[in-house]
Amino acid sequence: MKTKLLLLIPLIATLVACGGSDGGSSGSSSTGTTGTVSVMITDNLTLSYSEVWVNVQAITATDANGQVVDLYRNTAGQTHNLSQLVNIGALVDAQAIAAGTYSSFDIVMNNQIQLIDLGGVTTSATFDQSGNPTYTLNVTGQLVVDANQVTSLVLDFDLQQFTYDAGTNTVNPVVVQTDPGTLNQTVAAVNGQVQAVNSPTQFVVSPASGGANLTVNLQATGTVTNAGTATVAADTAPLQPGMQVTLTGTYDATNLIVTASTVEVATGGSVTINSEVEGFVTAFNGTTLTLDVKEASFLPGSNTLDIANTSNALFSHGSLALLTVGQEVEIKGNWDGTIFTAAIIEIEGAPSNAVGHSYLDDYAELEGAITAINGSLLTMTVQEFEHVSGISNGDSATIDSSNSWFEDGDASCLRNGAVIEAKGGMSDATTMVAMVIDLEDSCNGSSNSDDDDDDEDDDSDDS
């Protein structure tokens, strides 16, 4: 997701809060002598591996006096597929720390890194041969934290500079501090507790990491799903203070706001949700689904993962009948280290099940170049299509983007000639109400590295 990835980012070394210089962001935050730091990680593009998985367990900052403060710490850590974070900043945590200047940052990672090459071959390596369960990497840079201000620290896992030694089966990583202004998008995947429900579209969550409270706004097509009660809502009505939730969405680091595409109540009845995974469907036999994993909250161990209990899961977007090979799906459920049991499934781009819809095709994908823009209505010349009948390459289609969720950019990136992939429901033979728009072209000077089509055979009508 997202970015979803929902789980989920790259060259200068100076960033400060507003009132300093170069590349910081500011907004109201804490009081007294502290400021709030949004810590994000990103990645530079690599063509050597399709996936690079790491687990980040702590990030600390050290000031000129040698004082060390925690920016993030969790023994379970956060798992990220770095190759999905090209020019995308993934929130790790937002913490209030003492105002001052910090010039050294330590990243503590699980001493295991998982590499998947372009052929799908998985290599489980380590960062060193010490035998220690963790590995610490030091990054030099500069972060100026002003009192009562919000600033961003972005750490770039520069995969272009990573080296792998087959003889020792170790990876030498390179991480640098980078300017948040280079990011196309910032995303967040948050586990936490609801503190307050402010309105039908807004609530406040306290992250389980112990970081600063975040305001969460539901995106126009966002949903709140509870597998325990088998309900899907288009507003915050199911939420109450004290509930444990997981959510994904875009992140406003200046104002500590997440615009959420999905919110799931983490527990309910006999249903337990402790993990999530996202990827592309490569096989489905009606019960077990095989996923080409792109994002996960755990190290998947291989290029693909079998998902059990698919036929009994609750669909927040789409349905079991719509599930086909090639679709991107996000699945919440239970991972016991061997088996992933699905509880909630979202077909990316399918209409929400919170309200009724009537479409000729409940799920479709159209890719092509924009030829005209009239407000939120986009005219496209179709170049590729899937899961839709009655359309051909070269046809003109209308894309209604009024409630779309944008990946790898935003609406400002739309222009004549830009190539987009739209997913949604076909309201008539040539008009799509798009739930998701993925910008295939470069935006803000950075190219899209999405590999949606790696395992897909487009130009088929699925009719």
C-alpha positions as CSV (number, residue, x, y, z in Angstrom):
1,M,0.0,0.0,0.0
2,K,-0.2,2.0,-0.5
3,T,1.4,2.3,0.1
4,K,0.1,1.3,0.7
5,L,3.0,-1.3,2.5
6,L,1.2,-0.5,4.2
7,L,4.3,-1.6,5.7
8,L,6.7,0.0,3.8
9,I,11.5,5.1,0.6
10,P,15.8,8.4,-1.0
11,L,20.7,12.6,-0.8
12,I,21.8,15.3,1.3
13,A,22.9,15.1,4.9
14,T,21.2,18.1,6.4
15,L,17.7,18.5,7.5
16,V,16.3,20.7,10.2
17,A,13.1,22.1,11.5
18,C,11.5,25.2,10.1
19,G,13.4,28.2,11.4
20,G,16.7,26.4,10.7
21,S,17.9,25.6,7.1
22,D,17.4,23.1,4.3
23,G,14.7,20.6,4.1
24,G,12.9,20.3,7.4
25,S,9.2,20.4,8.2
26,S,7.5,22.0,11.1
27,G,4.2,22.2,12.9
28,S,2.8,22.4,16.4
29,S,3.8,19.5,18.7
30,S,5.0,19.2,22.2
31,T,5.6,21.9,24.8
32,G,8.6,23.2,26.8
33,T,12.0,22.1,25.7
34,T,11.1,19.2,23.4
35,G,10.3,18.8,19.8
36,T,8.8,15.9,17.8
37,V,10.8,13.9,15.3
38,S,9.1,11.8,12.6
39,V,11.6,9.0,11.8
40,M,11.2,7.4,8.3
41,I,13.2,5.0,6.2
42,T,13.6,5.0,2.5
43,D,15.6,3.2,-0.2
44,N,17.6,3.9,-3.3
45,L,16.8,1.8,-6.3
46,T,18.6,-1.5,-6.9
47,L,18.4,-3.6,-10.0
48,S,20.2,-6.6,-8.5
49,Y,17.4,-7.8,-6.2
50,S,13.6,-7.8,-6.5
51,E,13.2,-7.9,-2.7
52,V,15.5,-7.0,0.2
53,W,14.0,-7.7,3.7
54,V,15.3,-6.3,7.0
55,N,14.0,-6.0,10.5
56,V,14.6,-2.7,12.3
57,Q,14.5,-2.9,16.1
58,A,15.8,0.4,17.3
59,I,17.0,3.8,16.2
60,T,18.8,6.2,18.5
61,A,20.2,9.7,18.1
62,T,23.3,11.2,19.8
63,D,23.8,14.9,20.5
64,A,27.1,16.9,20.7
65,N,27.3,16.1,24.4
66,G,27.1,12.4,23.9
67,Q,23.5,12.2,25.2
68,V,21.7,9.3,23.5
69,V,17.9,9.3,23.0
70,D,15.6,6.7,21.6
71,L,13.7,7.5,18.4
72,Y,12.3,4.0,18.1
73,R,12.7,0.8,20.1
74,N,10.8,-2.5,19.9
75,T,12.4,-5.9,20.4
76,A,10.0,-7.4,17.8
77,G,11.0,-4.7,15.4
78,Q,9.5,-3.6,12.1
79,T,10.0,-5.6,8.9
80,H,10.5,-3.8,5.7
81,N,11.0,-4.9,2.1
82,L,13.4,-2.1,1.2
83,S,13.0,-2.6,-2.6
84,Q,9.3,-1.3,-2.2
85,L,10.4,2.0,-0.7
86,V,12.1,3.7,-3.6
87,N,11.4,7.4,-3.1
88,I,8.7,6.5,-0.5
89,G,9.3,7.3,3.2
90,A,7.9,4.7,5.6
91,L,7.2,5.9,9.1
92,V,9.1,4.1,11.8
93,D,8.0,6.2,14.7
94,A,7.3,9.8,15.9
95,Q,9.0,10.7,19.2
96,A,9.2,13.7,21.4
97,I,12.9,14.3,22.3
98,A,14.9,17.2,23.8
99,A,15.5,20.2,21.6
100,G,19.0,20.3,20.2
101,T,21.4,19.2,17.4
102,Y,22.0,15.5,16.8
103,S,24.8,14.3,14.5
104,S,24.9,10.6,15.0
105,F,22.3,7.9,14.6
106,D,22.5,4.2,15.4
107,I,20.2,1.7,13.7
108,V,19.8,-1.6,15.4
109,M,18.7,-4.4,13.1
110,N,18.1,-8.1,13.3
111,N,21.4,-9.7,12.2
112,Q,19.5,-11.4,9.3
113,I,18.8,-10.0,5.9
114,Q,16.8,-11.7,3.2
115,L,17.7,-11.2,-0.5
116,I,15.5,-12.4,-3.3
117,D,17.0,-12.1,-6.8
118,L,15.2,-11.3,-10.0
119,G,14.7,-15.1,-10.6
120,G,13.0,-15.6,-7.2
121,V,15.9,-17.3,-5.5
122,T,16.0,-16.5,-1.8
123,T,19.3,-16.0,0.1
124,S,19.2,-15.6,3.9
125,A,22.4,-13.8,4.9
126,T,23.7,-11.9,7.9
127,F,25.3,-8.4,8.3
128,D,28.3,-9.9,10.1
129,Q,29.7,-13.2,11.4
130,S,29.6,-12.4,15.1
131,G,26.7,-14.7,15.9
132,N,25.0,-11.8,17.7
133,P,21.3,-11.6,17.2
134,T,21.5,-7.9,16.3
135,Y,23.7,-5.7,14.2
136,T,24.2,-2.0,14.8
137,L,25.0,0.5,12.0
138,N,26.1,4.1,12.7
139,V,25.0,6.9,10.4
140,T,26.5,10.5,10.6
141,G,24.4,13.5,9.6
142,Q,22.7,16.4,11.2
143,L,19.2,16.8,12.7
144,V,18.2,20.1,14.4
145,V,15.2,19.7,16.7
146,D,13.5,22.9,17.8
147,A,11.2,23.2,20.8
148,N,7.5,22.9,20.0
149,Q,8.3,22.0,16.4
150,V,8.0,18.8,14.3
151,T,10.9,17.8,12.1
152,S,11.7,14.7,10.0
153,L,14.7,12.3,10.0
154,V,14.8,10.2,6.8
155,L,17.4,7.4,6.7
156,D,18.1,6.0,3.2
157,F,19.0,2.3,3.0
158,D,21.1,2.9,-0.2
159,L,20.8,-0.5,-1.8
160,Q,22.9,0.6,-4.7
161,Q,25.9,0.6,-2.3
162,F,25.0,-2.7,-0.5
163,T,27.5,-5.4,-1.2
164,Y,27.1,-9.2,-0.8
165,D,30.1,-11.5,0.0
166,A,29.1,-15.0,-1.1
167,G,32.1,-16.5,0.7
168,T,31.0,-15.3,4.1
169,N,27.3,-15.0,3.3
170,T,27.3,-11.4,4.7
171,V,26.0,-8.1,3.4
172,N,27.7,-4.8,4.0
173,P,24.9,-2.2,4.2
174,V,25.1,1.5,3.6
175,V,22.6,4.0,5.1
176,V,22.7,7.7,4.8
177,Q,20.6,10.6,5.9
178,T,18.5,12.2,3.1
179,D,16.3,15.1,2.5
180,P,12.6,14.5,3.0
181,G,12.0,16.8,0.0
182,T,13.2,14.0,-2.3
183,L,10.4,11.7,-1.3
184,N,7.4,11.2,-3.6
185,Q,5.3,10.0,-0.8
186,T,5.3,9.2,2.9
187,V,3.4,6.2,4.2
188,A,2.6,4.7,7.6
189,A,1.6,1.3,8.9
190,V,0.6,1.7,12.6
191,N,-0.4,-0.7,15.4
192,G,-1.9,1.1,18.3
193,Q,-4.8,1.9,20.7
194,V,-7.7,4.2,19.9
195,Q,-7.5,7.2,22.3
196,A,-10.5,9.2,21.0
197,V,-13.1,9.2,18.2
198,N,-13.5,12.8,17.1
199,S,-15.9,12.4,14.2
200,P,-17.2,9.9,11.6
201,T,-14.0,10.4,9.7
202,Q,-11.4,11.0,12.4
203,F,-9.9,9.4,15.4
204,V,-6.7,9.5,17.5
205,V,-4.4,6.5,17.9
206,S,-1.5,6.0,20.3
207,P,1.1,3.8,18.6
208,A,2.1,0.6,20.4
209,S,5.8,1.7,20.0
210,G,5.1,4.5,22.6
211,G,5.5,7.3,20.1
212,A,3.5,10.5,19.8
213,N,-0.2,10.2,19.3
214,L,-1.3,10.4,15.7
215,T,-4.5,11.9,14.2
216,V,-6.1,9.5,11.7
217,N,-8.4,10.7,9.0
218,L,-10.3,8.1,6.9
219,Q,-9.7,8.4,3.2
220,A,-12.8,8.9,1.0
221,T,-12.9,5.2,0.1
222,G,-11.4,4.0,3.4
223,T,-12.9,1.3,5.6
224,V,-13.0,0.2,9.2
225,T,-13.2,-3.6,9.4
226,N,-13.8,-5.9,12.3
227,A,-13.3,-9.6,11.5
228,G,-14.6,-10.7,14.9
229,T,-18.0,-9.1,14.2
230,A,-17.8,-9.6,10.4
231,T,-18.5,-5.9,9.8
232,V,-17.1,-3.4,7.3
233,A,-17.9,0.3,7.8
234,A,-17.2,3.4,5.8
235,D,-16.8,5.5,9.0
236,T,-15.5,5.4,12.5
237,A,-18.7,4.1,14.1
238,P,-17.2,0.7,15.0
239,L,-14.3,2.3,16.9
240,Q,-14.2,3.0,20.7
241,P,-11.4,4.3,22.9
242,G,-9.3,1.4,24.1
243,M,-9.6,-0.7,21.0
244,Q,-6.5,-2.1,19.4
245,V,-6.2,-1.3,15.7
246,T,-3.9,-1.7,12.7
247,L,-4.0,0.9,10.0
248,T,-2.3,1.9,6.8
249,G,-2.2,5.1,4.8
250,T,-0.3,8.2,3.7
251,Y,1.5,10.2,6.4
252,D,1.7,13.9,6.9
253,A,5.0,14.3,8.9
254,T,4.4,18.0,9.5
255,N,1.1,17.6,11.3
256,L,1.4,14.0,12.5
257,I,-1.6,12.9,10.5
258,V,-2.3,9.6,8.8
259,T,-4.9,9.5,6.0
260,A,-5.9,5.9,6.3
261,S,-7.1,3.6,3.5
262,T,-7.7,0.7,5.8
263,V,-8.3,0.4,9.6
264,E,-8.8,-3.1,11.2
265,V,-9.8,-3.9,14.7
266,A,-6.9,-6.2,15.8
267,T,-9.0,-8.5,18.0
268,G,-12.6,-9.5,18.2
269,G,-14.4,-12.6,19.4
270,S,-12.2,-15.7,18.5
271,V,-10.4,-13.8,15.7
272,T,-6.9,-12.7,16.3
273,I,-4.8,-10.5,14.0
274,N,-1.1,-10.3,14.6
275,S,0.4,-10.0,11.1
276,E,-0.2,-8.6,7.7
277,V,1.1,-9.4,4.2
278,E,0.7,-7.8,0.8
279,G,1.5,-9.0,-2.7
280,F,0.2,-10.4,-6.0
281,V,-1.9,-13.5,-6.4
282,T,0.0,-16.2,-8.3
283,A,-2.4,-19.1,-7.7
284,F,-5.8,-19.7,-6.1
285,N,-7.7,-23.0,-5.9
286,G,-10.7,-21.7,-4.1
287,T,-9.4,-22.2,-0.6
288,T,-5.6,-21.7,-0.5
289,L,-4.1,-18.6,-2.1
290,T,-0.4,-18.3,-3.1
291,L,1.1,-14.8,-2.9
292,D,4.1,-13.3,-4.4
293,V,5.0,-11.3,-1.3
294,K,6.0,-7.6,-1.6
295,E,5.3,-6.4,1.9
296,A,4.9,-8.1,5.2
297,S,5.2,-7.5,9.0
298,F,7.5,-10.5,9.2
299,L,10.4,-12.1,7.2
300,P,8.5,-14.3,4.8
301,G,11.4,-16.7,4.3
302,S,10.8,-17.1,0.5
303,N,9.5,-15.4,-2.6
304,T,6.0,-16.8,-2.2
305,L,3.7,-17.6,0.7
306,D,0.6,-19.8,0.9
307,I,-2.4,-18.2,2.6
308,A,-4.9,-20.5,4.4
309,N,-8.5,-19.9,5.3
310,T,-9.1,-17.6,2.3
311,S,-12.6,-18.9,1.7
312,N,-13.6,-18.1,5.2
313,A,-12.0,-14.6,5.5
314,L,-13.9,-11.3,5.6
315,F,-13.4,-9.2,2.5
316,S,-13.3,-5.5,3.2
317,H,-12.9,-4.7,-0.5
318,G,-14.0,-7.1,-3.2
319,S,-15.2,-10.6,-2.7
320,L,-14.1,-14.2,-2.9
321,A,-15.9,-14.5,-6.3
322,L,-13.7,-11.6,-7.7
323,L,-10.4,-13.1,-6.5
324,T,-8.2,-14.0,-9.4
325,V,-4.5,-14.4,-10.4
326,G,-2.7,-11.2,-10.9
327,Q,-4.5,-9.1,-8.4
328,E,-2.7,-7.2,-5.6
329,V,-4.2,-8.0,-2.2
330,E,-3.6,-7.0,1.4
331,I,-4.3,-9.7,4.0
332,K,-4.5,-9.4,7.7
333,G,-4.4,-12.5,9.9
334,N,-2.4,-14.8,12.1
335,W,1.2,-15.9,11.3
336,D,2.5,-18.7,13.5
337,G,5.9,-18.9,11.9
338,T,4.7,-21.6,9.5
339,I,1.2,-21.0,8.4
340,F,-0.5,-17.7,7.6
341,T,-4.3,-17.8,8.3
342,A,-6.3,-15.1,6.7
343,A,-8.9,-13.0,8.6
344,I,-9.4,-9.9,6.5
345,I,-8.7,-9.6,2.7
346,E,-8.7,-6.5,0.6
347,I,-8.4,-6.6,-3.1
348,E,-6.6,-3.4,-4.0
349,G,-8.8,-1.3,-6.2
350,A,-12.0,-3.2,-5.6
351,P,-15.1,-1.3,-4.3
352,S,-15.5,-1.2,-0.5
353,N,-18.0,-3.5,1.0
354,A,-19.1,-0.9,3.5
355,V,-21.7,0.5,1.0
356,G,-23.5,-1.0,-1.9
357,H,-22.2,-0.6,-5.4
358,S,-23.6,-1.5,-8.9
359,Y,-21.0,-1.8,-11.5
360,L,-20.8,-3.6,-14.8
361,D,-17.4,-4.9,-13.6
362,D,-16.9,-4.8,-9.9
363,Y,-13.1,-5.0,-10.4
364,A,-11.1,-3.9,-13.3
365,E,-7.6,-2.6,-14.2
366,L,-6.9,-0.2,-17.0
367,E,-3.5,1.2,-17.9
368,G,-2.8,3.9,-20.4
369,A,-1.8,7.5,-21.2
370,I,-3.9,10.5,-20.1
371,T,-5.1,12.5,-23.1
372,A,-7.3,15.0,-21.3
373,I,-8.1,16.2,-17.8
374,N,-11.4,17.8,-16.8
375,G,-11.4,18.3,-13.1
376,S,-11.4,14.8,-11.5
377,L,-12.4,13.2,-14.9
378,L,-9.4,11.8,-16.8
379,T,-9.5,10.6,-20.4
380,M,-7.2,7.7,-21.1
381,T,-6.1,5.8,-24.2
382,V,-6.1,2.2,-23.0
383,Q,-2.7,0.4,-23.5
384,E,-3.3,-2.6,-21.2
385,F,-6.3,-4.0,-19.3
386,E,-7.2,-6.9,-17.0
387,H,-10.3,-8.2,-15.3
388,V,-12.7,-6.2,-17.6
389,S,-14.8,-7.1,-20.6
390,G,-15.9,-5.0,-23.5
391,I,-12.8,-2.9,-23.9
392,S,-9.8,-3.1,-26.2
393,N,-6.3,-1.6,-26.5
394,G,-6.5,1.8,-28.2
395,D,-10.0,2.5,-26.9
396,S,-10.7,5.7,-25.0
397,A,-11.8,5.4,-21.4
398,T,-12.9,7.8,-18.7
399,I,-11.4,7.6,-15.2
400,D,-13.3,9.2,-12.4
401,S,-10.5,10.0,-9.9
402,S,-12.7,12.0,-7.4
403,N,-12.3,9.4,-4.6
404,S,-9.1,7.7,-5.8
405,W,-6.2,6.6,-3.6
406,F,-2.9,7.6,-5.2
407,E,0.2,5.4,-5.2
408,D,3.7,6.7,-6.0
409,G,2.6,10.4,-6.1
410,D,-0.6,12.4,-5.9
411,A,-3.1,14.2,-8.0
412,S,-0.5,17.0,-8.8
413,C,1.4,14.4,-10.9
414,L,-1.5,14.0,-13.3
415,R,-0.9,15.6,-16.7
416,N,-1.5,14.9,-20.4
417,G,0.8,12.1,-21.6
418,A,1.3,10.6,-18.1
419,V,0.8,6.8,-17.9
420,I,-1.3,5.6,-15.1
421,E,-2.8,2.3,-13.9
422,A,-6.3,2.7,-12.5
423,K,-8.2,0.0,-10.5
424,G,-11.9,0.2,-9.7
425,G,-15.4,-0.6,-10.9
426,M,-16.7,-0.1,-14.4
427,S,-19.9,2.0,-14.1
428,D,-20.4,1.6,-17.9
429,A,-18.6,0.1,-20.8
430,T,-15.9,2.8,-20.9
431,T,-16.1,4.6,-17.5
432,M,-14.2,3.5,-14.4
433,V,-14.8,4.8,-10.9
434,A,-11.2,4.4,-9.8
435,M,-10.4,3.4,-6.2
436,V,-6.6,3.3,-6.8
437,I,-4.5,5.2,-9.3
438,D,-0.8,4.2,-9.6
439,L,1.4,6.6,-11.4
440,E,3.6,4.6,-13.8
441,D,5.6,7.6,-15.0
442,S,8.1,9.6,-13.1
443,C,6.8,12.2,-10.7
444,N,8.7,14.9,-8.9
445,G,11.9,13.8,-10.7
446,S,11.7,10.2,-9.5
447,S,10.7,7.1,-11.5
448,N,8.2,4.6,-10.3
449,S,9.9,1.3,-9.5
450,D,6.6,-0.6,-9.0
451,D,6.8,-4.1,-10.4
452,D,3.0,-4.8,-10.5
453,D,3.4,-6.5,-13.9
454,D,6.2,-8.9,-12.9
455,D,4.0,-11.9,-12.8
456,E,1.1,-10.7,-14.8
457,D,0.1,-11.2,-18.4
458,D,-1.8,-8.1,-19.4
459,D,-3.9,-7.5,-22.5
460,S,-6.4,-10.2,-21.5
461,D,-10.1,-9.4,-21.0
462,D,-10.9,-12.1,-18.4
463,S,-14.2,-12.4,-20.0
